[in-house]
Amino acid sequence: MEKARPLWANPLQFVFACISYAVGLGNVWRFPYLCQMYGGGSFLVPYFIMLVVEGMPLLYLELAVGQRMRQGSIGAWRTISPYLGGVGLASVVVSFFLSTYYNIINAWAFWYLFHSFQDPLPWSVCPLNGNRTGYDEECEKASSTQYFWYRKTLNISPSIQDSGGVQWEQALCLLLAWLVVYLCILRGTESTGKLEQLANPKAWINAATQIFFSLGLGFGSLIAFASYNQPSTNCQQHAIIVSLINSSTSIFASVVTFSIYGFKATFNYESCLNKVILLLTNSFDLEDGFLTTSNLEQVKGYLASAFPGKYSEVLPQIRNCSLESELATAVQGTGLSFIVYTEAIKNMAASQLWSVLYFFMLLMLGIGSMLGNTAAILTPLTDSKVISSHLPKEAISGLVCLVNCVIGLVFTMEAGNYWFDIFNDYAATLPLLFIVLVEIVAVCYVFGLRRFESDLKAMTGRTLNWYWKAMWAGVSPLLIISLFVFYLSDYILTGTLQYQAWDASQGQLVTKDYPLYALAIIGLLVASSTMCIPLVALGTFIVRRLKRGDTPPVA
């Protein structure tokens, strides 16, 4: 007899697992960035509209598919139609790419966590130069937090062409991160637990894609989680709960982030003014305390008119201090987590304590998301009788983690952060749009919406209301097609793709064009997942025709 499928101990455990997967680093570092870029609070308008017309309907769809088919992504879509096995395979490929690079974030979090016990924090001050006569030049031109991130953590190369060697400290942290994920997997299912911006189409596009990434739609993880549900589970209620908790977390994270932005901007602005005051005081032999922030502009005007020659010599060293420009600086991703936040933490009282708590939080968010990502890969593999009959689940899990860890060593090289950005920007953008679009079309127009509605009623005893049917059958697919067209046209119109490279001589990021081989890898990342859908459908068609024996004879 077929081995019984493991089940969640109770529905609450399933909800917590979905929340742990959905609430991740994107809530902390991408949502606040988008709010700042697209009008602050006004960004919530397109965000919540997209949540209602895209997020909740598609989350419910994936949970319902997993619960109805009781299989991983590959088996679930193959059950709907033999030609749709490529949809699940595409989800597995995208999840594999995501797992490959996502865990390096946990490795960096471990690295910072270990250094958080030092006093003072190692990113709070610049190191001395070689002859110990002053501070390191690169650090002085940048900042102590940027220096620790780009030089001490990444030891970053000046361009993607300069690969450099593997950083063994980062490699060990990556190994530790994968070991933690593997140990969690072994415990099984039971333990996984500005208003004018509204007229800007990019604000609406980014609101929709944030919903996709944040909820984890299209990766197959939600289908995998739901496949372990009791058939009678109210997955509609769970979809609403997970969506609202995820969005509430994003808003809460934004409030905290903007508080840190304000603290950092004010601190940097006052530090800049103090440096200008010290420079002018020393250059013009002014009395200590004479020059203050309140009379700075007035005194600068007087010195410029009274001592024009000397002032013109000093002028290139006078920094332009602006609180508005500090507040307008938008940072996302690793820059927000490992530079902006650490700069705020180093100036807090009991900075070691806040640093430990912050990076421990990052680890909890990252590992929770990683468990969902690996579940999207492992569930189809363990469901496969061909694989599971030869290897136990522990061996399959170990092999997947090992392969991901070995490939992830690329991100520990000196140019690893540039490859991280490539995977983060391109491995799951267009592929996710295409995958989710095919999922909706498959359920509504291949399996049949009425048939799916009947199955849901038989499982849960609840009738599908007009809202879900309207979103699935019309609104959601039309919006996804619009997003897909926009992305393609935007990439075409952008021209050569570019990236931000660290220039040690300037102590700042500079823009460079991707080399041809990097562009080829970007194309391969996109094609390797999306092409699974048509290729598997074509292969299935050929195999079925051959089995029926109605292929034309060879002359």
Secondary structure, DSSP 8 states (H G I E B T S, - for coil): --------SSHHHHHHHHHHHHSSHHHHHTHHHHHHHTTGGGGHHHHHHHIIIIIHHHHHHHHHHHHHH-S-HHHHHHHH-GGGHHHHHHHHHHHHHHHHHHHHHHHHHHHHHHHTTSSS-TTSS--B-TTSSSB-HHHHHS-HHHHIIIIIIS---SSTT----B-HHHHHHHHHHHHHHHHHHHT-GGG---GGGGG-HHHHHHHHHHHHHHHTTTSSHHHHHHTTS-TT--HHHHHHHHHHHHHHHHHHHHHHHHHHHHHHHHHHHHHHHHHHHHHHHHHTT--TTTS-TTTHHHHHHHHHHHSHHHHHHHGGG-----HHHHHH----THHIIIIIHHHHHHTSTTHHHHHHHHHHHHHHHHHHHHHHHHHHHHHHHHH-HHHHTTS-HHHHHHHHHHHHHHHHGGGGBTTHHHHHHHHHHHTTSHHHHHHHHHHHHIIIIIIIHHHHHHHHHHHHS----HHHHHIIIIIHHHHHHHHHHHHHHHHHHH-S-EEEEEETTTTEEEEEE--HHHHHHHHHHHHHHHTHHHHHHHHHHHHHHHHHT-S----
